[in-house]
């Protein structure tokens, strides 16, 4: 595991350098307040309190920020699942608006991966909105994680700047940190992506659901129902999401493994 951690730490350092940021773990009260303020800037409301974040980190959980000089521009927070699972649940990760495309989010996730492996944790899980195609591509292709469960309206109504009043359907992602797919993705090496075939099916997503929510809320709700009606039954019956394409959507393998 030490060798795996050293390789993950090297990948994380390289990715942070390319993004032009330094990733640092949370240590003191001013940093805690800065993280909470950044979450409010991104989501429009506090997702957790200063007190709770202080308790999480005191208990040995994960909280790190991406710094561009002295400016906090990204945050990632996670907590341990049940002991037997040996899994970290990554609860929230976000980057300030305007820095899309710089690789700050990837730098945070690779730092989180190295942190987990240093503690003997081989798996990280998180949820994301399956309608957000850029996040689907980032999670599945850029990081090499794969969806394992469809969770309808997981959080209930959130009424924030990102989710609006829509149902909060989520895909549960599982990041097997030492799988060949993930190791290749995190090191920047190419890996074989499934092409699809007779035993697979595509499930489409909108180009930009966030813009659609602002311009045509009814159309956004229709997309939610369509994706839920198509993807959830496929996954419930044993179908496995194995890839994502920006134009074609999710690739679901229907063969029983």
Secondary structure, 3 states (H helix, E strand, C coil): CHHHHHHHHHHHHHHHHHHCCEEEECCCHHHHHHHHHHHHHHHCCCCCCHHHHHHHHHCCCEEEEEEECCEEEEEEEEEECCHHHCEEEEEEEEECCCCCCCCHHHHHHHHHHHHHHHCCCCEEEEEECCCCHHHHHHHHHHCCCEEEEEECCCCCCCCECCCECCCCCEEEEEEECCCHHHHHHHHCCCCCCCCCCCCEEEECCCCCHHHHHHHCHHHHHHHHHHHHHHHHHHHHCCCEEEEEECCCEEEEECCCC
